[in-house]
Structure formats: C-alpha cells, structure tokens
Amino acid sequence: MITKELIEEINTLARKQRTVGLIPEEKERQQTLRQAYLVSFRENMKSVLDNIEIVDELPKNKMN
C-alpha cells in the first residue's frame, strides 16, 4: 500500500532530479518507489473495475 509518506518521497526525489540531479542510490530508490506506486494503482483500479455493475434502466423491448 502506498502511503502519503511514500508519495511525498517520490515527489521529493522528482523535484531533486529536476533541480540538482540524483545519485545512483537515489535513482534506484526512485525507480523502486515508482514501481510500487504503479502496482498499487493497478490493483486499486482493477478492484474498482471489478465492482462496476451495469444497470439497464430501460426494458429491452421499449428501447425504440
């Protein structure tokens, strides 16, 4: 699960990358955090999509 602290760390590393650059260890950490974020996002999105229920309000014979 991605916490606010991890998102904050991802954003901090992104800002640092744009300004002064990252050392190799920071680049690895950034990549690891991004992958964890993507896995969590995909799992959450799959859960949302799995719980969608389509409701047809009109009877099929009265669609015209």
mmJSON file of the N, C-alpha and C atoms, coordinates in Angstrom:
{"data_MODEL":{"atom_site":{
"group_PDB":["ATOM","ATOM","ATOM","ATOM","ATOM","ATOM","ATOM","ATOM","ATOM","ATOM","ATOM","ATOM","ATOM","ATOM","ATOM","ATOM","ATOM","ATOM","ATOM","ATOM","ATOM","ATOM","ATOM","ATOM","ATOM","ATOM","ATOM","ATOM","ATOM","ATOM","ATOM","ATOM","ATOM","ATOM","ATOM","ATOM","ATOM","ATOM","ATOM","ATOM","ATOM","ATOM","ATOM","ATOM","ATOM","ATOM","ATOM","ATOM","ATOM","ATOM","ATOM","ATOM","ATOM","ATOM","ATOM","ATOM","ATOM","ATOM","ATOM","ATOM","ATOM","ATOM","ATOM","ATOM","ATOM","ATOM","ATOM","ATOM","ATOM","ATOM","ATOM","ATOM","ATOM","ATOM","ATOM","ATOM","ATOM","ATOM","ATOM","ATOM","ATOM","ATOM","ATOM","ATOM","ATOM","ATOM","ATOM","ATOM","ATOM","ATOM","ATOM","ATOM","ATOM","ATOM","ATOM","ATOM","ATOM","ATOM","ATOM","ATOM","ATOM","ATOM","ATOM","ATOM","ATOM","ATOM","ATOM","ATOM","ATOM","ATOM","ATOM","ATOM","ATOM","ATOM","ATOM","ATOM","ATOM","ATOM","ATOM","ATOM","ATOM","ATOM","ATOM","ATOM","ATOM","ATOM","ATOM","ATOM","ATOM","ATOM","ATOM","ATOM","ATOM","ATOM","ATOM","ATOM","ATOM","ATOM","ATOM","ATOM","ATOM","ATOM","ATOM","ATOM","ATOM","ATOM","ATOM","ATOM","ATOM","ATOM","ATOM","ATOM","ATOM","ATOM","ATOM","ATOM","ATOM","ATOM","ATOM","ATOM","ATOM","ATOM","ATOM","ATOM","ATOM","ATOM","ATOM","ATOM","ATOM","ATOM","ATOM","ATOM","ATOM","ATOM","ATOM","ATOM","ATOM","ATOM","ATOM","ATOM","ATOM","ATOM","ATOM","ATOM","ATOM","ATOM","ATOM","ATOM","ATOM","ATOM","ATOM","ATOM"],
"id":[1,2,3,4,5,6,7,8,9,10,11,12,13,14,15,16,17,18,19,20,21,22,23,24,25,26,27,28,29,30,31,32,33,34,35,36,37,38,39,40,41,42,43,44,45,46,47,48,49,50,51,52,53,54,55,56,57,58,59,60,61,62,63,64,65,66,67,68,69,70,71,72,73,74,75,76,77,78,79,80,81,82,83,84,85,86,87,88,89,90,91,92,93,94,95,96,97,98,99,100,101,102,103,104,105,106,107,108,109,110,111,112,113,114,115,116,117,118,119,120,121,122,123,124,125,126,127,128,129,130,131,132,133,134,135,136,137,138,139,140,141,142,143,144,145,146,147,148,149,150,151,152,153,154,155,156,157,158,159,160,161,162,163,164,165,166,167,168,169,170,171,172,173,174,175,176,177,178,179,180,181,182,183,184,185,186,187,188,189,190,191,192],
"type_symbol":["N","C","C","N","C","C","N","C","C","N","C","C","N","C","C","N","C","C","N","C","C","N","C","C","N","C","C","N","C","C","N","C","C","N","C","C","N","C","C","N","C","C","N","C","C","N","C","C","N","C","C","N","C","C","N","C","C","N","C","C","N","C","C","N","C","C","N","C","C","N","C","C","N","C","C","N","C","C","N","C","C","N","C","C","N","C","C","N","C","C","N","C","C","N","C","C","N","C","C","N","C","C","N","C","C","N","C","C","N","C","C","N","C","C","N","C","C","N","C","C","N","C","C","N","C","C","N","C","C","N","C","C","N","C","C","N","C","C","N","C","C","N","C","C","N","C","C","N","C","C","N","C","C","N","C","C","N","C","C","N","C","C","N","C","C","N","C","C","N","C","C","N","C","C","N","C","C","N","C","C","N","C","C","N","C","C","N","C","C","N","C","C"],
"label_atom_id":["N","CA","C","N","CA","C","N","CA","C","N","CA","C","N","CA","C","N","CA","C","N","CA","C","N","CA","C","N","CA","C","N","CA","C","N","CA","C","N","CA","C","N","CA","C","N","CA","C","N","CA","C","N","CA","C","N","CA","C","N","CA","C","N","CA","C","N","CA","C","N","CA","C","N","CA","C","N","CA","C","N","CA","C","N","CA","C","N","CA","C","N","CA","C","N","CA","C","N","CA","C","N","CA","C","N","CA","C","N","CA","C","N","CA","C","N","CA","C","N","CA","C","N","CA","C","N","CA","C","N","CA","C","N","CA","C","N","CA","C","N","CA","C","N","CA","C","N","CA","C","N","CA","C","N","CA","C","N","CA","C","N","CA","C","N","CA","C","N","CA","C","N","CA","C","N","CA","C","N","CA","C","N","CA","C","N","CA","C","N","CA","C","N","CA","C","N","CA","C","N","CA","C","N","CA","C","N","CA","C","N","CA","C","N","CA","C","N","CA","C","N","CA","C"],
"label_alt_id":[null,null,null,null,null,null,null,null,null,null,null,null,null,null,null,null,null,null,null,null,null,null,null,null,null,null,null,null,null,null,null,null,null,null,null,null,null,null,null,null,null,null,null,null,null,null,null,null,null,null,null,null,null,null,null,null,null,null,null,null,null,null,null,null,null,null,null,null,null,null,null,null,null,null,null,null,null,null,null,null,null,null,null,null,null,null,null,null,null,null,null,null,null,null,null,null,null,null,null,null,null,null,null,null,null,null,null,null,null,null,null,null,null,null,null,null,null,null,null,null,null,null,null,null,null,null,null,null,null,null,null,null,null,null,null,null,null,null,null,null,null,null,null,null,null,null,null,null,null,null,null,null,null,null,null,null,null,null,null,null,null,null,null,null,null,null,null,null,null,null,null,null,null,null,null,null,null,null,null,null,null,null,null,null,null,null,null,null,null,null,null,null],
"label_comp_id":["MET","MET","MET","ILE","ILE","ILE","THR","THR","THR","LYS","LYS","LYS","GLU","GLU","GLU","LEU","LEU","LEU","ILE","ILE","ILE","GLU","GLU","GLU","GLU","GLU","GLU","ILE","ILE","ILE","ASN","ASN","ASN","THR","THR","THR","LEU","LEU","LEU","ALA","ALA","ALA","ARG","ARG","ARG","LYS","LYS","LYS","GLN","GLN","GLN","ARG","ARG","ARG","THR","THR","THR","VAL","VAL","VAL","GLY","GLY","GLY","LEU","LEU","LEU","ILE","ILE","ILE","PRO","PRO","PRO","GLU","GLU","GLU","GLU","GLU","GLU","LYS","LYS","LYS","GLU","GLU","GLU","ARG","ARG","ARG","GLN","GLN","GLN","GLN","GLN","GLN","THR","THR","THR","LEU","LEU","LEU","ARG","ARG","ARG","GLN","GLN","GLN","ALA","ALA","ALA","TYR","TYR","TYR","LEU","LEU","LEU","VAL","VAL","VAL","SER","SER","SER","PHE","PHE","PHE","ARG","ARG","ARG","GLU","GLU","GLU","ASN","ASN","ASN","MET","MET","MET","LYS","LYS","LYS","SER","SER","SER","VAL","VAL","VAL","LEU","LEU","LEU","ASP","ASP","ASP","ASN","ASN","ASN","ILE","ILE","ILE","GLU","GLU","GLU","ILE","ILE","ILE","VAL","VAL","VAL","ASP","ASP","ASP","GLU","GLU","GLU","LEU","LEU","LEU","PRO","PRO","PRO","LYS","LYS","LYS","ASN","ASN","ASN","LYS","LYS","LYS","MET","MET","MET","ASN","ASN","ASN"],
"label_asym_id":["A","A","A","A","A","A","A","A","A","A","A","A","A","A","A","A","A","A","A","A","A","A","A","A","A","A","A","A","A","A","A","A","A","A","A","A","A","A","A","A","A","A","A","A","A","A","A","A","A","A","A","A","A","A","A","A","A","A","A","A","A","A","A","A","A","A","A","A","A","A","A","A","A","A","A","A","A","A","A","A","A","A","A","A","A","A","A","A","A","A","A","A","A","A","A","A","A","A","A","A","A","A","A","A","A","A","A","A","A","A","A","A","A","A","A","A","A","A","A","A","A","A","A","A","A","A","A","A","A","A","A","A","A","A","A","A","A","A","A","A","A","A","A","A","A","A","A","A","A","A","A","A","A","A","A","A","A","A","A","A","A","A","A","A","A","A","A","A","A","A","A","A","A","A","A","A","A","A","A","A","A","A","A","A","A","A","A","A","A","A","A","A"],
"label_entity_id":["1","1","1","1","1","1","1","1","1","1","1","1","1","1","1","1","1","1","1","1","1","1","1","1","1","1","1","1","1","1","1","1","1","1","1","1","1","1","1","1","1","1","1","1","1","1","1","1","1","1","1","1","1","1","1","1","1","1","1","1","1","1","1","1","1","1","1","1","1","1","1","1","1","1","1","1","1","1","1","1","1","1","1","1","1","1","1","1","1","1","1","1","1","1","1","1","1","1","1","1","1","1","1","1","1","1","1","1","1","1","1","1","1","1","1","1","1","1","1","1","1","1","1","1","1","1","1","1","1","1","1","1","1","1","1","1","1","1","1","1","1","1","1","1","1","1","1","1","1","1","1","1","1","1","1","1","1","1","1","1","1","1","1","1","1","1","1","1","1","1","1","1","1","1","1","1","1","1","1","1","1","1","1","1","1","1","1","1","1","1","1","1"],
"label_seq_id":[1,1,1,2,2,2,3,3,3,4,4,4,5,5,5,6,6,6,7,7,7,8,8,8,9,9,9,10,10,10,11,11,11,12,12,12,13,13,13,14,14,14,15,15,15,16,16,16,17,17,17,18,18,18,19,19,19,20,20,20,21,21,21,22,22,22,23,23,23,24,24,24,25,25,25,26,26,26,27,27,27,28,28,28,29,29,29,30,30,30,31,31,31,32,32,32,33,33,33,34,34,34,35,35,35,36,36,36,37,37,37,38,38,38,39,39,39,40,40,40,41,41,41,42,42,42,43,43,43,44,44,44,45,45,45,46,46,46,47,47,47,48,48,48,49,49,49,50,50,50,51,51,51,52,52,52,53,53,53,54,54,54,55,55,55,56,56,56,57,57,57,58,58,58,59,59,59,60,60,60,61,61,61,62,62,62,63,63,63,64,64,64],
"pdbx_PDB_ins_code":[null,null,null,null,null,null,null,null,null,null,null,null,null,null,null,null,null,null,null,null,null,null,null,null,null,null,null,null,null,null,null,null,null,null,null,null,null,null,null,null,null,null,null,null,null,null,null,null,null,null,null,null,null,null,null,null,null,null,null,null,null,null,null,null,null,null,null,null,null,null,null,null,null,null,null,null,null,null,null,null,null,null,null,null,null,null,null,null,null,null,null,null,null,null,null,null,null,null,null,null,null,null,null,null,null,null,null,null,null,null,null,null,null,null,null,null,null,null,null,null,null,null,null,null,null,null,null,null,null,null,null,null,null,null,null,null,null,null,null,null,null,null,null,null,null,null,null,null,null,null,null,null,null,null,null,null,null,null,null,null,null,null,null,null,null,null,null,null,null,null,null,null,null,null,null,null,null,null,null,null,null,null,null,null,null,null,null,null,null,null,null,null],
"Cartn_x":[0.836,0.0,0.882,0.487,1.236,0.682,1.559,1.169,1.496,0.988,1.302,2.792,3.441,4.884,5.661,5.238,5.92,5.673,4.461,4.182,5.005,5.117,5.932,7.396,7.882,9.264,9.446,8.469,8.52,8.602,7.757,7.744,9.032,9.567,10.829,11.957,12.019,13.058,12.862,11.623,11.361,11.812,11.51,11.958,13.475,14.108,15.573,16.187,15.553,16.054,16.014,14.947,14.819,15.776,16.161,17.0,18.482,18.9,20.335,20.752,19.793,20.108,20.16,20.164,20.155,21.419,21.841,22.957,22.39,23.225,22.714,21.79,22.094,21.247,19.867,19.801,18.523,17.72,18.417,17.734,17.101,17.832,17.3,16.081,16.187,15.065,13.849,14.084,13.001,12.306,13.083,12.515,11.723,12.25,11.556,10.23,10.234,9.013,7.989,8.46,7.543,6.89,7.668,7.116,6.093,6.392,5.448,4.164,4.293,3.123,2.272,2.91,2.175,1.458,2.112,1.48,0.243,0.381,-0.742,-1.865,-1.514,-2.519,-3.279,-2.566,-3.202,-4.137,-3.692,-4.538,-5.812,-5.678,-6.832,-7.779,-7.24,-8.068,-8.786,-8.101,-8.731,-9.885,-9.684,-10.738,-11.946,-11.691,-12.783,-13.543,-12.814,-13.459,-14.211,-13.659,-14.334,-15.658,-15.793,-17.006,-18.021,-17.787,-18.745,-19.91,-21.091,-22.28,-23.046,-23.291,-24.017,-25.506,-26.261,-27.703,-28.401,-29.27,-30.037,-31.419,-31.678,-32.926,-34.115,-33.887,-34.978,-35.117,-36.341,-36.538,-36.112,-35.6,-35.086,-36.163,-37.412,-38.446,-38.962,-38.555,-39.027,-37.891,-36.858,-35.721,-35.994,-36.999,-37.271,-38.138],
"Cartn_y":[-1.176,0.0,1.241,2.2,3.446,4.434,4.943,5.915,7.327,8.3,9.696,9.953,9.295,9.48,8.996,7.86,7.346,8.242,8.75,9.677,10.947,11.397,12.58,12.328,11.132,10.789,10.719,10.159,10.121,11.536,12.42,13.81,14.546,14.289,14.923,14.507,13.217,12.742,13.319,13.456,14.027,15.485,16.241,17.651,17.743,16.886,16.901,16.528,15.569,15.155,16.323,17.115,18.252,19.391,19.519,20.65,20.305,19.398,19.124,17.754,16.891,15.536,14.569,13.297,12.253,11.418,10.935,9.992,8.619,7.668,6.352,5.667,5.783,5.159,5.805,7.103,7.808,7.428,7.251,6.828,5.454,4.542,3.211,3.291,4.108,4.278,4.859,5.838,6.465,5.43,4.603,3.582,2.555,2.143,1.192,1.763,3.026,3.67,3.81,4.167,4.312,2.984,1.915,0.598,0.176,0.431,0.102,0.909,2.172,3.024,2.471,2.088,1.563,0.252,-0.626,-1.885,-1.593,-0.693,-0.335,0.305,1.196,1.869,0.858,-0.057,-1.068,-1.975,-2.384,-3.218,-2.479,-1.217,-0.416,-0.241,0.056,0.245,-1.048,-2.181,-3.465,-3.711,-3.405,-3.566,-2.694,-1.462,-0.551,-1.099,-1.522,-2.038,-3.339,-4.188,-5.443,-5.212,-4.083,-3.808,-2.944,-2.673,-1.903,-2.808,-2.3,-3.044,-2.204,-2.765,-2.06,-2.317,-1.245,-1.348,-0.785,-1.583,-1.146,-0.731,0.556,1.068,0.854,0.745,0.542,-0.929,-1.441,-2.82,-2.929,-4.043,-4.211,-4.038,-4.367,-4.241,-2.811,-1.879,-0.495,0.468,0.01,0.856,1.708,1.433,2.2,3.372],
"Cartn_z":[0.0,0.0,0.0,-0.776,-0.871,0.15,0.966,1.985,1.52,2.248,1.918,2.019,2.963,3.14,1.918,1.356,0.163,-1.047,-1.189,-2.288,-2.115,-0.887,-0.615,-0.975,-0.661,-1.007,-2.526,-3.228,-4.696,-5.243,-4.735,-5.206,-4.852,-3.675,-3.269,-4.207,-4.516,-5.432,-6.833,-7.267,-8.594,-8.65,-7.597,-7.56,-7.558,-6.765,-6.691,-8.04,-8.729,-10.044,-11.027,-10.968,-11.888,-11.553,-10.29,-9.902,-9.902,-9.026,-8.892,-9.375,-9.634,-10.074,-8.905,-9.229,-8.214,-8.288,-7.126,-7.105,-7.458,-7.841,-8.279,-7.256,-5.97,-4.951,-4.925,-5.122,-5.147,-6.394,-7.509,-8.733,-8.551,-7.906,-7.639,-6.726,-5.667,-4.734,-5.457,-6.322,-7.075,-7.963,-8.632,-9.513,-8.713,-7.568,-6.706,-6.223,-5.804,-5.331,-6.459,-7.626,-8.772,-9.118,-9.108,-9.42,-8.366,-7.105,-6.033,-6.198,-6.579,-6.796,-7.94,-9.024,-10.177,-9.845,-9.104,-8.708,-7.866,-6.908,-6.048,-6.846,-7.762,-8.592,-9.44,-10.052,-10.91,-10.109,-8.916,-8.075,-7.69,-7.33,-6.955,-8.143,-9.31,-10.497,-10.872,-10.779,-11.068,-10.098,-8.841,-7.842,-8.169,-8.564,-8.928,-10.131,-11.147,-12.358,-12.099,-11.225,-10.902,-10.178,-9.512,-8.74,-9.478,-10.738,-11.523,-11.913,-11.726,-12.118,-13.127,-14.289,-15.337,-15.14,-15.095,-14.885,-16.113,-16.693,-17.847,-17.346,-17.361,-16.815,-17.743,-19.027,-19.976,-20.313,-20.315,-20.774,-22.245,-22.631,-23.984,-25.061,-24.783,-25.807,-25.941,-25.074,-25.165,-25.53,-26.151,-26.489,-27.722,-28.518,-29.729,-29.462],
"occupancy":[1.0,1.0,1.0,1.0,1.0,1.0,1.0,1.0,1.0,1.0,1.0,1.0,1.0,1.0,1.0,1.0,1.0,1.0,1.0,1.0,1.0,1.0,1.0,1.0,1.0,1.0,1.0,1.0,1.0,1.0,1.0,1.0,1.0,1.0,1.0,1.0,1.0,1.0,1.0,1.0,1.0,1.0,1.0,1.0,1.0,1.0,1.0,1.0,1.0,1.0,1.0,1.0,1.0,1.0,1.0,1.0,1.0,1.0,1.0,1.0,1.0,1.0,1.0,1.0,1.0,1.0,1.0,1.0,1.0,1.0,1.0,1.0,1.0,1.0,1.0,1.0,1.0,1.0,1.0,1.0,1.0,1.0,1.0,1.0,1.0,1.0,1.0,1.0,1.0,1.0,1.0,1.0,1.0,1.0,1.0,1.0,1.0,1.0,1.0,1.0,1.0,1.0,1.0,1.0,1.0,1.0,1.0,1.0,1.0,1.0,1.0,1.0,1.0,1.0,1.0,1.0,1.0,1.0,1.0,1.0,1.0,1.0,1.0,1.0,1.0,1.0,1.0,1.0,1.0,1.0,1.0,1.0,1.0,1.0,1.0,1.0,1.0,1.0,1.0,1.0,1.0,1.0,1.0,1.0,1.0,1.0,1.0,1.0,1.0,1.0,1.0,1.0,1.0,1.0,1.0,1.0,1.0,1.0,1.0,1.0,1.0,1.0,1.0,1.0,1.0,1.0,1.0,1.0,1.0,1.0,1.0,1.0,1.0,1.0,1.0,1.0,1.0,1.0,1.0,1.0,1.0,1.0,1.0,1.0,1.0,1.0,1.0,1.0,1.0,1.0,1.0,1.0],
"B_iso_or_equiv":[0.0,0.0,0.0,0.0,0.0,0.0,0.0,0.0,0.0,0.0,0.0,0.0,0.0,0.0,0.0,0.0,0.0,0.0,0.0,0.0,0.0,0.0,0.0,0.0,0.0,0.0,0.0,0.0,0.0,0.0,0.0,0.0,0.0,0.0,0.0,0.0,0.0,0.0,0.0,0.0,0.0,0.0,0.0,0.0,0.0,0.0,0.0,0.0,0.0,0.0,0.0,0.0,0.0,0.0,0.0,0.0,0.0,0.0,0.0,0.0,0.0,0.0,0.0,0.0,0.0,0.0,0.0,0.0,0.0,0.0,0.0,0.0,0.0,0.0,0.0,0.0,0.0,0.0,0.0,0.0,0.0,0.0,0.0,0.0,0.0,0.0,0.0,0.0,0.0,0.0,0.0,0.0,0.0,0.0,0.0,0.0,0.0,0.0,0.0,0.0,0.0,0.0,0.0,0.0,0.0,0.0,0.0,0.0,0.0,0.0,0.0,0.0,0.0,0.0,0.0,0.0,0.0,0.0,0.0,0.0,0.0,0.0,0.0,0.0,0.0,0.0,0.0,0.0,0.0,0.0,0.0,0.0,0.0,0.0,0.0,0.0,0.0,0.0,0.0,0.0,0.0,0.0,0.0,0.0,0.0,0.0,0.0,0.0,0.0,0.0,0.0,0.0,0.0,0.0,0.0,0.0,0.0,0.0,0.0,0.0,0.0,0.0,0.0,0.0,0.0,0.0,0.0,0.0,0.0,0.0,0.0,0.0,0.0,0.0,0.0,0.0,0.0,0.0,0.0,0.0,0.0,0.0,0.0,0.0,0.0,0.0,0.0,0.0,0.0,0.0,0.0,0.0],
"pdbx_formal_charge":[null,null,null,null,null,null,null,null,null,null,null,null,null,null,null,null,null,null,null,null,null,null,null,null,null,null,null,null,null,null,null,null,null,null,null,null,null,null,null,null,null,null,null,null,null,null,null,null,null,null,null,null,null,null,null,null,null,null,null,null,null,null,null,null,null,null,null,null,null,null,null,null,null,null,null,null,null,null,null,null,null,null,null,null,null,null,null,null,null,null,null,null,null,null,null,null,null,null,null,null,null,null,null,null,null,null,null,null,null,null,null,null,null,null,null,null,null,null,null,null,null,null,null,null,null,null,null,null,null,null,null,null,null,null,null,null,null,null,null,null,null,null,null,null,null,null,null,null,null,null,null,null,null,null,null,null,null,null,null,null,null,null,null,null,null,null,null,null,null,null,null,null,null,null,null,null,null,null,null,null,null,null,null,null,null,null,null,null,null,null,null,null],
"auth_seq_id":[1,1,1,2,2,2,3,3,3,4,4,4,5,5,5,6,6,6,7,7,7,8,8,8,9,9,9,10,10,10,11,11,11,12,12,12,13,13,13,14,14,14,15,15,15,16,16,16,17,17,17,18,18,18,19,19,19,20,20,20,21,21,21,22,22,22,23,23,23,24,24,24,25,25,25,26,26,26,27,27,27,28,28,28,29,29,29,30,30,30,31,31,31,32,32,32,33,33,33,34,34,34,35,35,35,36,36,36,37,37,37,38,38,38,39,39,39,40,40,40,41,41,41,42,42,42,43,43,43,44,44,44,45,45,45,46,46,46,47,47,47,48,48,48,49,49,49,50,50,50,51,51,51,52,52,52,53,53,53,54,54,54,55,55,55,56,56,56,57,57,57,58,58,58,59,59,59,60,60,60,61,61,61,62,62,62,63,63,63,64,64,64],
"auth_comp_id":["MET","MET","MET","ILE","ILE","ILE","THR","THR","THR","LYS","LYS","LYS","GLU","GLU","GLU","LEU","LEU","LEU","ILE","ILE","ILE","GLU","GLU","GLU","GLU","GLU","GLU","ILE","ILE","ILE","ASN","ASN","ASN","THR","THR","THR","LEU","LEU","LEU","ALA","ALA","ALA","ARG","ARG","ARG","LYS","LYS","LYS","GLN","GLN","GLN","ARG","ARG","ARG","THR","THR","THR","VAL","VAL","VAL","GLY","GLY","GLY","LEU","LEU","LEU","ILE","ILE","ILE","PRO","PRO","PRO","GLU","GLU","GLU","GLU","GLU","GLU","LYS","LYS","LYS","GLU","GLU","GLU","ARG","ARG","ARG","GLN","GLN","GLN","GLN","GLN","GLN","THR","THR","THR","LEU","LEU","LEU","ARG","ARG","ARG","GLN","GLN","GLN","ALA","ALA","ALA","TYR","TYR","TYR","LEU","LEU","LEU","VAL","VAL","VAL","SER","SER","SER","PHE","PHE","PHE","ARG","ARG","ARG","GLU","GLU","GLU","ASN","ASN","ASN","MET","MET","MET","LYS","LYS","LYS","SER","SER","SER","VAL","VAL","VAL","LEU","LEU","LEU","ASP","ASP","ASP","ASN","ASN","ASN","ILE","ILE","ILE","GLU","GLU","GLU","ILE","ILE","ILE","VAL","VAL","VAL","ASP","ASP","ASP","GLU","GLU","GLU","LEU","LEU","LEU","PRO","PRO","PRO","LYS","LYS","LYS","ASN","ASN","ASN","LYS","LYS","LYS","MET","MET","MET","ASN","ASN","ASN"],
"auth_asym_id":["A","A","A","A","A","A","A","A","A","A","A","A","A","A","A","A","A","A","A","A","A","A","A","A","A","A","A","A","A","A","A","A","A","A","A","A","A","A","A","A","A","A","A","A","A","A","A","A","A","A","A","A","A","A","A","A","A","A","A","A","A","A","A","A","A","A","A","A","A","A","A","A","A","A","A","A","A","A","A","A","A","A","A","A","A","A","A","A","A","A","A","A","A","A","A","A","A","A","A","A","A","A","A","A","A","A","A","A","A","A","A","A","A","A","A","A","A","A","A","A","A","A","A","A","A","A","A","A","A","A","A","A","A","A","A","A","A","A","A","A","A","A","A","A","A","A","A","A","A","A","A","A","A","A","A","A","A","A","A","A","A","A","A","A","A","A","A","A","A","A","A","A","A","A","A","A","A","A","A","A","A","A","A","A","A","A","A","A","A","A","A","A"],
"auth_atom_id":["N","CA","C","N","CA","C","N","CA","C","N","CA","C","N","CA","C","N","CA","C","N","CA","C","N","CA","C","N","CA","C","N","CA","C","N","CA","C","N","CA","C","N","CA","C","N","CA","C","N","CA","C","N","CA","C","N","CA","C","N","CA","C","N","CA","C","N","CA","C","N","CA","C","N","CA","C","N","CA","C","N","CA","C","N","CA","C","N","CA","C","N","CA","C","N","CA","C","N","CA","C","N","CA","C","N","CA","C","N","CA","C","N","CA","C","N","CA","C","N","CA","C","N","CA","C","N","CA","C","N","CA","C","N","CA","C","N","CA","C","N","CA","C","N","CA","C","N","CA","C","N","CA","C","N","CA","C","N","CA","C","N","CA","C","N","CA","C","N","CA","C","N","CA","C","N","CA","C","N","CA","C","N","CA","C","N","CA","C","N","CA","C","N","CA","C","N","CA","C","N","CA","C","N","CA","C","N","CA","C","N","CA","C","N","CA","C","N","CA","C","N","CA","C"],
"pdbx_PDB_model_num":[1,1,1,1,1,1,1,1,1,1,1,1,1,1,1,1,1,1,1,1,1,1,1,1,1,1,1,1,1,1,1,1,1,1,1,1,1,1,1,1,1,1,1,1,1,1,1,1,1,1,1,1,1,1,1,1,1,1,1,1,1,1,1,1,1,1,1,1,1,1,1,1,1,1,1,1,1,1,1,1,1,1,1,1,1,1,1,1,1,1,1,1,1,1,1,1,1,1,1,1,1,1,1,1,1,1,1,1,1,1,1,1,1,1,1,1,1,1,1,1,1,1,1,1,1,1,1,1,1,1,1,1,1,1,1,1,1,1,1,1,1,1,1,1,1,1,1,1,1,1,1,1,1,1,1,1,1,1,1,1,1,1,1,1,1,1,1,1,1,1,1,1,1,1,1,1,1,1,1,1,1,1,1,1,1,1,1,1,1,1,1,1]
}}}
